[in-house]
């Protein structure tokens, strides 16, 4: 992270803005994975009025090397103070225009949310992450039961 020499005013404004910012609503569905997500335009429309109220604005820079795209997020305050979140870099699934632009949009969504400490992800207390372990445990238990029945 890079920042201006002084950050007193931007930090105060961010504290006030974060009290008002809400997590993004997942209103769109990914047709390939059947998962829901918050579109970039809805995230931007949700944060802009709150940021503006507190003298804040955001801009994002996109760069790439042909294989990967990088999105940097700059939060600016009317005082001239700023904070830059340097590069969220991702590799597009396809390197054609659609794949690259999709990766840019994806990176912009997540970089914005990270910079402002908001989310559009469900908090399932790790339930999804623990499912593979539960499946393996079930398979092992079934195998043990099968062995016990043959003894």
Z-matrix of the N, CA and C atoms (Angstrom, degrees):
N
C 1 1.448
C 2 1.522 1 107.92
N 3 1.310 2 115.11 1 136.38
C 4 1.457 3 121.75 2 173.93
C 5 1.523 4 107.69 3 -111.61
N 6 1.336 5 116.15 4 154.87
C 7 1.463 6 119.66 5 -179.79
C 8 1.514 7 110.64 6 -152.93
N 9 1.320 8 114.07 7 162.32
C 10 1.457 9 119.08 8 176.00
C 11 1.525 10 109.10 9 -68.81
N 12 1.328 11 115.95 10 165.38
C 13 1.459 12 120.40 11 -178.67
C 14 1.525 13 111.17 12 -57.28
N 15 1.315 14 116.31 13 -44.44
C 16 1.461 15 121.68 14 176.79
C 17 1.521 16 108.42 15 -107.00
N 18 1.330 17 117.45 16 140.67
C 19 1.466 18 121.18 17 178.92
C 20 1.532 19 111.88 18 -132.71
N 21 1.319 20 117.23 19 8.92
C 22 1.459 21 121.72 20 -175.00
C 23 1.526 22 112.15 21 -57.14
N 24 1.325 23 117.10 22 -48.11
C 25 1.469 24 119.95 23 -176.13
C 26 1.527 25 111.99 24 -73.98
N 27 1.323 26 117.38 25 -39.24
C 28 1.468 27 119.33 26 -179.75
C 29 1.523 28 110.63 27 -67.90
N 30 1.330 29 117.20 28 -37.09
C 31 1.462 30 119.99 29 177.79
C 32 1.527 31 110.45 30 -64.74
N 33 1.323 32 117.45 31 -43.81
C 34 1.468 33 120.85 32 178.63
C 35 1.528 34 110.53 33 -61.22
N 36 1.325 35 116.90 34 -42.57
C 37 1.464 36 120.95 35 179.61
C 38 1.526 37 111.22 36 -66.34
N 39 1.332 38 116.87 37 -39.11
C 40 1.463 39 120.15 38 178.95
C 41 1.526 40 111.77 39 -66.01
N 42 1.315 41 116.93 40 -37.85
C 43 1.464 42 120.03 41 177.49
C 44 1.528 43 109.55 42 -60.33
N 45 1.322 44 116.76 43 -46.48
C 46 1.468 45 120.83 44 179.52
C 47 1.530 46 111.33 45 -65.30
N 48 1.321 47 117.09 46 -42.11
C 49 1.463 48 120.67 47 179.94
C 50 1.525 49 110.89 48 -64.40
N 51 1.332 50 117.17 49 -42.17
C 52 1.458 51 119.31 50 -178.23
C 53 1.524 52 112.73 51 -66.59
N 54 1.321 53 117.24 52 -23.73
C 55 1.466 54 119.53 53 174.60
C 56 1.524 55 110.67 54 -65.55
N 57 1.335 56 117.29 55 -26.85
C 58 1.460 57 121.80 56 -176.21
C 59 1.521 58 114.02 57 -102.25
N 60 1.322 59 117.64 58 -22.67
C 61 1.461 60 119.75 59 -177.36
C 62 1.521 61 110.46 60 -67.90
N 63 1.307 62 114.75 61 141.07
C 64 1.460 63 121.31 62 179.35
C 65 1.528 64 108.70 63 -113.13
N 66 1.320 65 115.46 64 152.88
C 67 1.456 66 119.28 65 174.49
C 68 1.523 67 108.81 66 -63.27
N 69 1.318 68 116.23 67 151.16
C 70 1.453 69 122.07 68 -176.91
C 71 1.524 70 110.90 69 -75.36
N 72 1.326 71 115.60 70 143.65
C 73 1.451 72 122.19 71 178.45
C 74 1.526 73 109.42 72 -87.91
N 75 1.308 74 115.88 73 130.52
C 76 1.461 75 120.28 74 -179.46
C 77 1.531 76 109.03 75 -83.71
N 78 1.324 77 115.87 76 97.43
C 79 1.458 78 120.01 77 -175.41
C 80 1.528 79 113.81 78 -108.46
N 81 1.329 80 118.14 79 -6.23
C 82 1.461 81 121.38 80 -179.13
C 83 1.526 82 109.42 81 -112.11
N 84 1.335 83 115.53 82 155.63
C 85 1.458 84 120.98 83 179.91
C 86 1.515 85 110.12 84 -119.86
N 87 1.331 86 115.87 85 131.58
C 88 1.454 87 121.96 86 175.15
C 89 1.528 88 107.21 87 -77.56
N 90 1.341 89 118.50 88 116.32
C 91 1.464 90 120.43 89 -176.14
C 92 1.526 91 114.08 90 -66.58
N 93 1.322 92 117.44 91 -25.29
C 94 1.468 93 119.96 92 -178.25
C 95 1.520 94 112.22 93 -79.89
N 96 1.334 95 116.38 94 -40.74
C 97 1.467 96 120.25 95 -175.76
C 98 1.523 97 112.80 96 -105.64
N 99 1.330 98 117.00 97 -5.22
C 100 1.471 99 122.76 98 -178.88
C 101 1.528 100 112.33 99 58.51
N 102 1.330 101 115.89 100 27.30
C 103 1.459 102 120.34 101 178.65
C 104 1.524 103 109.32 102 -102.18
N 105 1.313 104 116.52 103 156.39
C 106 1.461 105 121.46 104 179.51
C 107 1.522 106 108.64 105 -98.15
N 108 1.348 107 115.61 106 150.25
C 109 1.455 108 120.88 107 178.58
C 110 1.516 109 109.87 108 -151.47
N 111 1.320 110 115.34 109 163.55
C 112 1.464 111 121.73 110 176.75
C 113 1.524 112 108.05 111 -93.00
N 114 1.329 113 117.99 112 119.09
C 115 1.465 114 120.03 113 179.27
C 116 1.529 115 111.69 114 -66.68
N 117 1.330 116 115.91 115 151.00
C 118 1.456 117 122.08 116 -178.37
C 119 1.523 118 111.86 117 -55.66
N 120 1.330 119 117.88 118 -43.52
C 121 1.465 120 119.55 119 -177.87
C 122 1.524 121 111.88 120 -62.70
N 123 1.326 122 117.78 121 -35.70
C 124 1.462 123 120.13 122 178.38
C 125 1.523 124 111.48 123 -70.55
N 126 1.323 125 116.95 124 -37.20
C 127 1.468 126 119.64 125 176.43
C 128 1.528 127 109.19 126 -62.70
N 129 1.334 128 116.60 127 -48.54
C 130 1.465 129 120.74 128 -179.42
C 131 1.526 130 110.66 129 -61.43
N 132 1.334 131 117.11 130 -45.97
C 133 1.469 132 119.99 131 179.53
C 134 1.526 133 111.99 132 -62.98
N 135 1.315 134 117.42 133 -29.42
C 136 1.458 135 120.99 134 178.99
C 137 1.523 136 113.65 135 -77.52
N 138 1.333 137 117.34 136 -32.07
C 139 1.467 138 119.44 137 -174.98
C 140 1.522 139 113.41 138 -93.13
N 141 1.328 140 117.57 139 -30.37
C 142 1.473 141 120.40 140 -173.66
C 143 1.527 142 114.01 141 -55.35
N 144 1.340 143 119.84 142 -49.68
C 145 1.468 144 118.39 143 -177.92
C 146 1.531 145 112.91 144 -61.78
N 147 1.324 146 116.87 145 -38.49
C 148 1.466 147 120.62 146 -179.44
C 149 1.527 148 110.10 147 -68.61
N 150 1.317 149 116.84 148 -45.09
C 151 1.461 150 120.19 149 179.27
C 152 1.526 151 110.33 150 -61.64
N 153 1.315 152 116.61 151 -46.85
C 154 1.466 153 121.34 152 -179.19
C 155 1.524 154 111.49 153 -59.60
N 156 1.305 155 116.66 154 -40.84
C 157 1.472 156 122.17 155 178.92
C 158 1.528 157 111.52 156 -56.56
N 159 1.327 158 116.06 157 -31.07
C 160 1.462 159 121.23 158 -176.65
C 161 1.529 160 112.86 159 -107.24
N 162 1.339 161 115.79 160 18.65
C 163 1.464 162 120.64 161 175.60
C 164 1.512 163 114.46 162 72.44
N 165 1.331 164 116.70 163 25.61
C 166 1.461 165 121.82 164 -177.42
C 167 1.528 166 111.15 165 -113.08
N 168 1.291 167 115.97 166 152.23
C 169 1.463 168 122.53 167 173.80
C 170 1.524 169 108.03 168 -147.08
N 171 1.312 170 115.26 169 157.43
C 172 1.465 171 120.62 170 179.42
C 173 1.519 172 109.00 171 -127.96
N 174 1.321 173 114.92 172 142.72
C 175 1.448 174 121.36 173 169.58
C 176 1.526 175 107.31 174 -134.62
N 177 1.323 176 115.37 175 153.25
C 178 1.452 177 119.54 176 179.40
C 179 1.521 178 109.59 177 -128.00
N 180 1.322 179 115.38 178 139.70
C 181 1.454 180 122.73 179 179.36
C 182 1.517 181 108.04 180 -109.80
N 183 1.323 182 115.76 181 136.55
C 184 1.458 183 121.36 182 179.45
C 185 1.520 184 108.63 183 -115.88
N 186 1.314 185 115.72 184 131.39
C 187 1.460 186 120.96 185 175.26
C 188 1.525 187 107.65 186 -139.12
N 189 1.318 188 116.17 187 172.09
C 190 1.449 189 119.51 188 179.80
C 191 1.506 190 111.59 189 -166.23
N 192 1.330 191 114.49 190 168.87
C 193 1.458 192 119.83 191 179.57
C 194 1.526 193 112.00 192 -121.31
N 195 1.311 194 117.72 193 12.93
C 196 1.458 195 121.63 194 -177.71
C 197 1.510 196 113.18 195 99.34
N 198 1.325 197 117.06 196 -30.62
C 199 1.466 198 121.94 197 178.07
C 200 1.522 199 112.42 198 -109.90
N 201 1.315 200 116.43 199 -28.02
C 202 1.470 201 121.59 200 -176.06
C 203 1.516 202 109.29 201 -132.49
N 204 1.343 203 114.40 202 155.18
C 205 1.462 204 120.03 203 173.43
C 206 1.525 205 108.08 204 -117.19
N 207 1.318 206 115.43 205 145.58
C 208 1.461 207 121.80 206 -179.81
C 209 1.523 208 108.76 207 -126.55
N 210 1.315 209 115.67 208 132.75
C 211 1.459 210 121.92 209 177.63
C 212 1.522 211 108.30 210 -118.36
N 213 1.327 212 116.15 211 123.04
C 214 1.468 213 122.30 212 174.45
C 215 1.523 214 107.45 213 -108.26
N 216 1.321 215 116.34 214 142.77
C 217 1.460 216 121.72 215 -176.94
C 218 1.521 217 109.36 216 -117.96
N 219 1.321 218 116.02 217 127.42
C 220 1.457 219 122.55 218 179.94
C 221 1.525 220 108.94 219 -114.38
N 222 1.333 221 115.89 220 121.34
C 223 1.463 222 121.63 221 174.29
C 224 1.517 223 106.90 222 -101.27
N 225 1.332 224 115.51 223 124.75
C 226 1.468 225 121.13 224 -176.69
C 227 1.525 226 109.51 225 -116.28
N 228 1.325 227 115.42 226 146.41
C 229 1.456 228 121.55 227 176.01
C 230 1.519 229 108.83 228 -116.20
N 231 1.311 230 116.64 229 150.85
C 232 1.465 231 121.14 230 -177.97
C 233 1.526 232 112.49 231 -60.17
N 234 1.313 233 118.26 232 -18.02
C 235 1.459 234 122.67 233 177.94
C 236 1.526 235 112.12 234 -74.98
N 237 1.327 236 115.87 235 -13.99
C 238 1.457 237 120.47 236 -175.25
C 239 1.529 238 112.11 237 101.56
N 240 1.322 239 117.28 238 -9.21
C 241 1.462 240 120.38 239 177.29
C 242 1.529 241 108.90 240 -74.20
N 243 1.327 242 115.71 241 153.94
C 244 1.460 243 120.21 242 -177.19
C 245 1.522 244 111.21 243 -152.94
N 246 1.337 245 115.14 244 157.83
C 247 1.465 246 123.61 245 174.54
C 248 1.524 247 106.31 246 -135.19
N 249 1.324 248 116.04 247 130.61
C 250 1.459 249 119.74 248 178.36
C 251 1.517 250 109.94 249 -116.71
N 252 1.310 251 114.82 250 124.70
C 253 1.457 252 120.93 251 170.91
C 254 1.515 253 106.30 252 -89.53
N 255 1.293 254 116.29 253 113.25
C 256 1.458 255 119.28 254 -176.25
C 257 1.514 256 110.72 255 -82.01
N 258 1.261 257 113.78 256 140.57
C 259 1.430 258 130.95 257 175.66
C 260 1.498 259 124.60 258 18.34
N 261 1.319 260 114.27 259 109.96
C 262 1.454 261 121.64 260 160.80
C 263 1.526 262 104.18 261 -96.25
N 264 1.325 263 116.46 262 112.95
C 265 1.457 264 121.89 263 -175.38
C 266 1.513 265 109.69 264 -109.04
N 267 1.342 266 115.34 265 129.71
C 268 1.463 267 120.13 266 176.98
C 269 1.520 268 109.57 267 -136.54
N 270 1.312 269 114.88 268 158.12
C 271 1.462 270 121.02 269 178.33
C 272 1.523 271 107.87 270 -104.37
N 273 1.329 272 117.16 271 121.54
C 274 1.468 273 119.93 272 177.60
C 275 1.527 274 111.12 273 -62.16
N 276 1.332 275 116.19 274 147.82
C 277 1.458 276 120.39 275 177.02
C 278 1.521 277 110.45 276 -63.87
N 279 1.340 278 115.82 277 -36.37
C 280 1.469 279 121.80 278 175.75
C 281 1.520 280 107.31 279 -128.69
N 282 1.314 281 116.99 280 145.20
C 283 1.464 282 119.68 281 -177.24
C 284 1.527 283 112.85 282 -95.54
N 285 1.340 284 117.58 283 18.08
C 286 1.461 285 119.71 284 173.46
C 287 1.530 286 108.28 285 -83.13
N 288 1.326 287 116.70 286 179.29
C 289 1.470 288 121.08 287 -176.60
C 290 1.528 289 111.78 288 -59.58
N 291 1.327 290 117.36 289 -43.64
C 292 1.465 291 119.77 290 -178.95
C 293 1.522 292 111.72 291 -64.89
N 294 1.319 293 116.85 292 -44.22
C 295 1.459 294 120.17 293 179.82
C 296 1.514 295 112.00 294 -64.39
N 297 1.317 296 116.15 295 -43.11
C 298 1.465 297 120.51 296 -179.74
C 299 1.523 298 111.45 297 -66.53
N 300 1.328 299 116.91 298 -45.62
C 301 1.472 300 119.59 299 180.00
C 302 1.527 301 111.41 300 -66.25
N 303 1.320 302 116.71 301 -35.29
C 304 1.464 303 119.80 302 175.71
C 305 1.517 304 111.07 303 -63.46
N 306 1.319 305 116.52 304 -41.19
C 307 1.467 306 120.95 305 178.46
C 308 1.525 307 110.98 306 -65.16
N 309 1.337 308 116.62 307 -39.25
C 310 1.471 309 120.68 308 178.14
C 311 1.524 310 109.84 309 -62.40
N 312 1.325 311 117.28 310 -47.15
C 313 1.461 312 120.98 311 179.96
C 314 1.526 313 110.76 312 -61.16
N 315 1.308 314 116.46 313 -44.48
C 316 1.465 315 122.06 314 178.16
C 317 1.529 316 110.39 315 -58.55
N 318 1.333 317 116.07 316 -49.37
C 319 1.465 318 120.73 317 -179.33
C 320 1.521 319 111.31 318 -63.62
N 321 1.322 320 117.44 319 -39.90
C 322 1.467 321 120.25 320 178.90
C 323 1.523 322 110.75 321 -62.24
N 324 1.334 323 117.20 322 -44.14
C 325 1.472 324 120.86 323 179.94
C 326 1.524 325 110.81 324 -57.62
N 327 1.319 326 115.34 325 -51.85
C 328 1.462 327 118.70 326 -175.72
C 329 1.521 328 112.78 327 -72.17
N 330 1.320 329 118.29 328 -33.77
C 331 1.464 330 120.64 329 177.45
C 332 1.529 331 110.62 330 -66.73
N 333 1.338 332 117.47 331 -41.47
C 334 1.472 333 120.69 332 177.20
C 335 1.524 334 111.15 333 -60.93
N 336 1.317 335 115.25 334 -46.97
C 337 1.458 336 119.41 335 -178.75
C 338 1.523 337 111.58 336 -64.08
N 339 1.310 338 117.01 337 -39.83
C 340 1.466 339 120.61 338 178.67
C 341 1.527 340 110.61 339 -65.78
N 342 1.329 341 116.55 340 -43.05
C 343 1.468 342 120.60 341 -177.81
C 344 1.524 343 111.68 342 -62.83
N 345 1.331 344 116.83 343 -31.94
C 346 1.469 345 120.40 344 -176.23
C 347 1.531 346 113.30 345 -106.19
N 348 1.326 347 116.59 346 4.86
C 349 1.463 348 122.14 347 178.26
C 350 1.529 349 111.91 348 57.88
N 351 1.333 350 115.40 349 45.19
C 352 1.460 351 120.89 350 172.57
C 353 1.520 352 107.45 351 -120.51
N 354 1.314 353 116.70 352 167.59
C 355 1.455 354 120.37 353 -175.06
C 356 1.517 355 110.45 354 -142.76
N 357 1.312 356 115.38 355 157.97
C 358 1.457 357 120.95 356 168.91
C 359 1.524 358 109.15 357 -127.25
N 360 1.320 359 116.49 358 9.62
C 361 1.459 360 121.36 359 179.83
C 362 1.512 361 110.19 360 -89.53
N 363 1.332 362 116.14 361 147.07
C 364 1.453 363 120.69 362 174.53
C 365 1.523 364 108.54 363 -75.74
N 366 1.317 365 115.70 364 139.59
C 367 1.459 366 120.28 365 174.30
C 368 1.519 367 106.78 366 -98.08
N 369 1.321 368 116.24 367 104.68
C 370 1.466 369 120.12 368 -178.01
C 371 1.524 370 112.14 369 -106.25
N 372 1.328 371 116.23 370 19.16
C 373 1.463 372 122.45 371 179.13
C 374 1.528 373 112.60 372 54.66
N 375 1.331 374 116.40 373 32.30
C 376 1.461 375 120.75 374 176.70
C 377 1.517 376 114.28 375 81.30
N 378 1.325 377 117.86 376 9.80
C 379 1.470 378 119.56 377 -177.84
C 380 1.521 379 112.17 378 -61.34
N 381 1.320 380 118.25 379 -45.57
C 382 1.461 381 120.86 380 179.80
C 383 1.520 382 110.87 381 -63.85
N 384 1.313 383 116.93 382 -41.10
C 385 1.459 384 120.08 383 -177.85
C 386 1.519 385 111.90 384 -66.50
N 387 1.322 386 117.12 385 -26.87
C 388 1.460 387 119.57 386 -178.20
C 389 1.523 388 112.71 387 -89.58
N 390 1.312 389 119.58 388 -7.74
C 391 1.465 390 121.18 389 -178.19
C 392 1.521 391 113.44 390 -59.55
N 393 1.335 392 120.10 391 -44.23
C 394 1.465 393 117.78 392 179.08
C 395 1.528 394 112.28 393 -58.75
N 396 1.310 395 116.94 394 -39.09
C 397 1.459 396 120.20 395 179.08
C 398 1.530 397 110.13 396 -65.59
N 399 1.329 398 116.86 397 -39.72
C 400 1.463 399 120.19 398 178.26
C 401 1.520 400 111.18 399 -65.01
N 402 1.350 401 116.94 400 -39.25
C 403 1.458 402 120.62 401 178.23
C 404 1.522 403 110.59 402 -63.82
N 405 1.324 404 116.90 403 -43.87
C 406 1.466 405 120.41 404 179.19
C 407 1.525 406 109.72 405 -63.02
N 408 1.328 407 116.51 406 -42.55
C 409 1.461 408 120.40 407 179.34
C 410 1.529 409 110.14 408 -60.81
N 411 1.330 410 116.63 409 -41.49
C 412 1.466 411 120.94 410 178.12
C 413 1.513 412 112.06 411 -63.64
N 414 1.315 413 116.53 412 -41.44
C 415 1.470 414 121.00 413 179.07
C 416 1.525 415 109.78 414 -64.06
N 417 1.324 416 116.43 415 -44.78
C 418 1.468 417 121.05 416 179.34
C 419 1.531 418 110.09 417 -62.18
N 420 1.338 419 117.25 418 -45.72
C 421 1.469 420 120.41 419 179.68
C 422 1.523 421 111.25 420 -61.92
N 423 1.348 422 116.84 421 -41.15
C 424 1.468 423 120.20 422 177.98
C 425 1.519 424 110.84 423 -63.67
N 426 1.333 425 116.85 424 -39.71
C 427 1.464 426 120.46 425 179.15
C 428 1.523 427 110.45 426 -65.71
N 429 1.326 428 117.80 427 -40.78
C 430 1.467 429 121.61 428 179.26
C 431 1.527 430 109.82 429 -63.86
N 432 1.338 431 116.49 430 -43.37
C 433 1.458 432 120.36 431 178.51
C 434 1.524 433 110.19 432 -61.43
N 435 1.320 434 118.24 433 -42.80
C 436 1.449 435 122.20 434 179.46
C 437 1.530 436 111.41 435 -62.48
N 438 1.326 437 116.23 436 -40.71
C 439 1.473 438 120.76 437 178.00
C 440 1.511 439 110.17 438 -65.76
N 441 1.357 440 116.91 439 -43.60
C 442 1.459 441 120.32 440 179.14
C 443 1.522 442 111.97 441 -59.76
N 444 1.337 443 117.21 442 -36.63
C 445 1.467 444 121.23 443 -179.24
C 446 1.522 445 111.60 444 -69.10
N 447 1.332 446 117.76 445 -28.35
C 448 1.466 447 120.67 446 -178.55
C 449 1.525 448 112.18 447 -84.30
N 450 1.333 449 117.78 448 -14.35
C 451 1.475 450 120.51 449 -178.42
C 452 1.497 451 111.69 450 -78.19
